[in-house]
Amino acid sequence: MTHADQPDQGQEPELLRTADGLLLQTALNRVSRRAKIKAFLLVLPLLAFILVSFVAPIGQMLLRSVNNDQFYSNMPELTLWFADKEFGVEPDEMAFTALAADLTFAAKERTAGSVGTRVNYDLPGSRSLFTSAARKAKGLNPPFKDAFIKINKDWVDPELWAAMHAASATYTSSFYLAAVDRKRDTDGSIIQVDENRRIYVQLFWRTLWLSGLIAVLCLLLGFPVAHLLATLPMRKASLLMILVLLPFWTSLLVRTTAWMVILQGQGVFNNILVSLGIVADDNRFELMYNQTGSIVAMTHILLPFMILPLYSVMRTIPPSYARAARSLGATSWTTFRRIYLPQTIPGIGAGGLLVFILAVGYYITPALVGGASGQLISNQIAFHMQDSLNWSMASALAAILLAAVLVLYWLYDRLIGIDNMKLG
Amino acid sequence: MALPIYADKLERAWHFTYKVICTAVFIFLIAPIIVVIPLSFNVEPYFTFTTKMLTLDPEGFSLRWYDNLLTLGITDVEGVRDSTWWADVWANASWVKAAKNSIIVGFFATILATTLGTIAALGLSRPEMPYRKLIMAILISPMIVPIIITATGLFFFYSATCVSPDSTIGSLLAPILSYRGCLANTYFGVILAHATLGIPFVIITVTATLVGFDQSLPRAAASLGATPRQTFFMVILPLILPGVVSGGLFAFVTSFDEVVAVLFIAGPEQQTIPRQMWNGIREAISPSILAVATILVIISIGLLTTVELLRRRTERLRGVTPS
């Protein structure tokens, strides 16, 4: 084919061209770009679906953890007064005038409760101040400062004004501070909350500690079983594998119920011990509605997630290595420690991380068998969502939990790779 | 694992201990699931084995808790069991309603997750896919992110996602939205949520199937004159079908077992089996729960068998001897 009719015939002759005269490089680029777009178009519907139905809702939730409009959208005048003030400034007559105007408005719109609830999050016990003042706000006369003091002298409490100032900001960090047991002092510095109100940091530590413990327990229980499955002949291993896969496929609620049946005071386990004479009838073990319940049930539920990755790694380890070590004079313990164990590390990492990630976010099992001492951070999030209705607090706790899980997820991806995740 | 002939006494002792440990762990794994089955036939409303049960006295066993599943919530509990009674059960019994809801939600969520997931997995398995790792990480994340966070996010999102029922779009979407025009408290909302939660499983199983997929087969089909559509339905799909079906089963089980999202975003109309169980366990725990548990265990045995057979088929199609 000649290129006499091509406009770019002045190009150097040694460059390769396709049949229709394009530079080969350009044509290749074009084809590969088209292939990329085609591949991406296949993924696009699902990606869009996940972004809308999963990523966007979580993003919205994160926004709620820093943005709570209960105060500032119902108290416009006071919010305006706070806008150009330093933190911890003494409220003047102007401020009280604004407060009176806002509360009169709030009483009419029936939003005083909502405003009080918002301030109550930062300063417990202050909600009734707002509801009772709102009822009387219409009849107040200047000077408003004295009028408010007459209603309740707490109205000049610097802590209250600090809390209102914090709540008047469009974006607030107070829920995150509360989620790590901190609050703002009247001068704006960050201090710890009273000793008897510190619950969240302890709860986060407990969640991490219990998850770690469960991951270790799963490893201790799962390692021998995975080893047995990997070294048995295939037919026997397949049969025993059913014992691992059946719990994996069984409903989480069914397994939790089963543990309630076994662990309760009059349950199967205690009954067996009593009938064997190991414990006295009036001295039964308390295995449920406490940490033990959470640990036992969660270890059982998460054990397959440890065994399956361990098994798939162990199956690839050639038995000849161990034999070679033995023939060179290593004891069986040295062989295990120096030859076998190092080769199972990828499986231990994959299983351990997966169990830990799943355990950190557990909700159902601790809620049903955990009692008070076996509750995890998820249960506290659910409490704020369903009972206390402090949704910003729930969002802040969820955001911290999410951050922890994403770090672990990233670690999992770096160490094992999400494409290597296997099911069953 | 056979012990070598040269093993000494200590090693033999350890090998025995090892077998005992393994047996104990297997018992730990399976015992809870086995225990609920006989207890669901208990004649007494207790969660323990009565003396009559232990001596295998037929009087110790009954089907009353299974019967209870049919009668709970119906108007005429003691009635004659004729066709009207059964119609009453079908329409009003709360467990039957819950089962219907679970199946409806599970079915549509599975269809949605499997369709979108399979198409995406085809794209993700192409070597030229850009940003593969990042996109994969996003698509798998619903499985990793704690369910309580997902449910919280969805709760806010669904309460805020509303269209006015009077608007044109609102009247078009009226059948799938709540009377206020929101996604909260609707079947559609629950289906979307469950599809989201099931997608990672479809992605993982289908991409795993595609790893062993011979990429020259679609090219061969194309060179023989097949259109892309023909190539997909006649060459690719039959080969990856086992992976697609087991991914779909995973998605279905995820939906069938999901309770937290349902608690947050569903209304009383969308009562599913897990939610009914959850209420049952939290309030008055009766052996009816164990009857449901037994039925669910039997269903999971069926699913496990299906997935195992599918896995062997995939390996056979790949030319690897089944294990």
Boltz contact constraints between the chains, C-beta under 6 A:
constraints:
  - contact:
      token1: [A, 35]
      token2: [B, 128]
      max_distance: 6.0
  - contact:
      token1: [A, 36]
      token2: [B, 128]
      max_distance: 6.0
  - contact:
      token1: [A, 36]
      token2: [B, 130]
      max_distance: 6.0
  - contact:
      token1: [A, 39]
      token2: [B, 123]
      max_distance: 6.0
  - contact:
      token1: [A, 39]
      token2: [B, 126]
      max_distance: 6.0
  - contact:
      token1: [A, 39]
      token2: [B, 128]
      max_distance: 6.0
  - contact:
      token1: [A, 39]
      token2: [B, 129]
      max_distance: 6.0
  - contact:
      token1: [A, 42]
      token2: [B, 119]
      max_distance: 6.0
  - contact:
      token1: [A, 42]
      token2: [B, 122]
      max_distance: 6.0
  - contact:
      token1: [A, 42]
      token2: [B, 123]
      max_distance: 6.0
  - contact:
      token1: [A, 43]
      token2: [B, 120]
      max_distance: 6.0
  - contact:
      token1: [A, 43]
      token2: [B, 123]
      max_distance: 6.0
  - contact:
      token1: [A, 45]
      token2: [B, 116]
      max_distance: 6.0
  - contact:
      token1: [A, 46]
      token2: [B, 116]
      max_distance: 6.0
  - contact:
      token1: [A, 46]
      token2: [B, 120]
      max_distance: 6.0
  - contact:
      token1: [A, 49]
      token2: [B, 116]
      max_distance: 6.0
  - contact:
      token1: [A, 50]
      token2: [B, 139]
      max_distance: 6.0
  - contact:
      token1: [A, 53]
      token2: [B, 192]
      max_distance: 6.0
  - contact:
      token1: [A, 53]
      token2: [B, 196]
      max_distance: 6.0
  - contact:
      token1: [A, 54]
      token2: [B, 142]
      max_distance: 6.0
  - contact:
      token1: [A, 54]
      token2: [B, 196]
      max_distance: 6.0
  - contact:
      token1: [A, 57]
      token2: [B, 153]
      max_distance: 6.0
  - contact:
      token1: [A, 57]
      token2: [B, 154]
      max_distance: 6.0
  - contact:
      token1: [A, 57]
      token2: [B, 157]
      max_distance: 6.0
  - contact:
      token1: [A, 58]
      token2: [B, 153]
      max_distance: 6.0
  - contact:
      token1: [A, 60]
      token2: [B, 156]
      max_distance: 6.0
  - contact:
      token1: [A, 60]
      token2: [B, 157]
      max_distance: 6.0
  - contact:
      token1: [A, 61]
      token2: [B, 152]
      max_distance: 6.0
  - contact:
      token1: [A, 61]
      token2: [B, 153]
      max_distance: 6.0
  - contact:
      token1: [A, 61]
      token2: [B, 156]
      max_distance: 6.0
  - contact:
      token1: [A, 221]
      token2: [B, 25]
      max_distance: 6.0
  - contact:
      token1: [A, 224]
      token2: [B, 18]
      max_distance: 6.0
  - contact:
      token1: [A, 224]
      token2: [B, 21]
      max_distance: 6.0
  - contact:
      token1: [A, 224]
      token2: [B, 22]
      max_distance: 6.0
  - contact:
      token1: [A, 225]
      token2: [B, 22]
      max_distance: 6.0
  - contact:
      token1: [A, 225]
      token2: [B, 25]
      max_distance: 6.0
  - contact:
      token1: [A, 228]
      token2: [B, 22]
      max_distance: 6.0
  - contact:
      token1: [A, 231]
      token2: [B, 1]
      max_distance: 6.0
  - contact:
      token1: [A, 234]
      token2: [B, 323]
      max_distance: 6.0
  - contact:
      token1: [A, 243]
      token2: [B, 26]
      max_distance: 6.0
  - contact:
      token1: [A, 243]
      token2: [B, 29]
      max_distance: 6.0
  - contact:
      token1: [A, 243]
      token2: [B, 30]
      max_distance: 6.0
  - contact:
      token1: [A, 245]
      token2: [B, 304]
      max_distance: 6.0
  - contact:
      token1: [A, 246]
      token2: [B, 304]
      max_distance: 6.0
  - contact:
      token1: [A, 247]
      token2: [B, 29]
      max_distance: 6.0
  - contact:
      token1: [A, 249]
      token2: [B, 300]
      max_distance: 6.0
  - contact:
      token1: [A, 249]
      token2: [B, 303]
      max_distance: 6.0
  - contact:
      token1: [A, 249]
      token2: [B, 304]
      max_distance: 6.0
  - contact:
      token1: [A, 250]
      token2: [B, 33]
      max_distance: 6.0
  - contact:
      token1: [A, 250]
      token2: [B, 297]
      max_distance: 6.0
  - contact:
      token1: [A, 250]
      token2: [B, 300]
      max_distance: 6.0
  - contact:
      token1: [A, 251]
      token2: [B, 257]
      max_distance: 6.0
  - contact:
      token1: [A, 251]
      token2: [B, 296]
      max_distance: 6.0
  - contact:
      token1: [A, 252]
      token2: [B, 257]
      max_distance: 6.0
  - contact:
      token1: [A, 253]
      token2: [B, 274]
      max_distance: 6.0
  - contact:
      token1: [A, 253]
      token2: [B, 277]
      max_distance: 6.0
  - contact:
      token1: [A, 254]
      token2: [B, 293]
      max_distance: 6.0
  - contact:
      token1: [A, 254]
      token2: [B, 296]
      max_distance: 6.0
  - contact:
      token1: [A, 257]
      token2: [B, 289]
      max_distance: 6.0
  - contact:
      token1: [A, 257]
      token2: [B, 293]
      max_distance: 6.0
  - contact:
      token1: [A, 258]
      token2: [B, 32]
      max_distance: 6.0
  - contact:
      token1: [A, 258]
      token2: [B, 36]
      max_distance: 6.0
  - contact:
      token1: [A, 259]
      token2: [B, 32]
      max_distance: 6.0
  - contact:
      token1: [A, 261]
      token2: [B, 47]
      max_distance: 6.0
  - contact:
      token1: [A, 262]
      token2: [B, 32]
      max_distance: 6.0
  - contact:
      token1: [A, 266]
      token2: [B, 48]
      max_distance: 6.0
  - contact:
      token1: [A, 268]
      token2: [B, 35]
      max_distance: 6.0
  - contact:
      token1: [A, 271]
      token2: [B, 48]
      max_distance: 6.0
  - contact:
      token1: [A, 332]
      token2: [B, 11]
      max_distance: 6.0
  - contact:
      token1: [A, 361]
      token2: [B, 146]
      max_distance: 6.0
  - contact:
      token1: [A, 363]
      token2: [B, 148]
      max_distance: 6.0
  - contact:
      token1: [A, 363]
      token2: [B, 260]
      max_distance: 6.0
  - contact:
      token1: [A, 368]
      token2: [B, 281]
      max_distance: 6.0
  - contact:
      token1: [A, 378]
      token2: [B, 146]
      max_distance: 6.0
  - contact:
      token1: [A, 378]
      token2: [B, 148]
      max_distance: 6.0
  - contact:
      token1: [A, 381]
      token2: [B, 148]
      max_distance: 6.0
  - contact:
      token1: [A, 382]
      token2: [B, 148]
      max_distance: 6.0
  - contact:
      token1: [A, 385]
      token2: [B, 152]
      max_distance: 6.0
  - contact:
      token1: [A, 398]
      token2: [B, 149]
      max_distance: 6.0
  - contact:
      token1: [A, 398]
      token2: [B, 152]
      max_distance: 6.0
  - contact:
      token1: [A, 402]
      token2: [B, 149]
      max_distance: 6.0
  - contact:
      token1: [A, 409]
      token2: [B, 144]
      max_distance: 6.0
  - contact:
      token1: [A, 418]
      token2: [B, 136]
      max_distance: 6.0
  - contact:
      token1: [A, 418]
      token2: [B, 137]
      max_distance: 6.0
  - contact:
      token1: [A, 418]
      token2: [B, 140]
      max_distance: 6.0
  - contact:
      token1: [A, 421]
      token2: [B, 204]
      max_distance: 6.0
  - contact:
      token1: [A, 423]
      token2: [B, 204]
      max_distance: 6.0
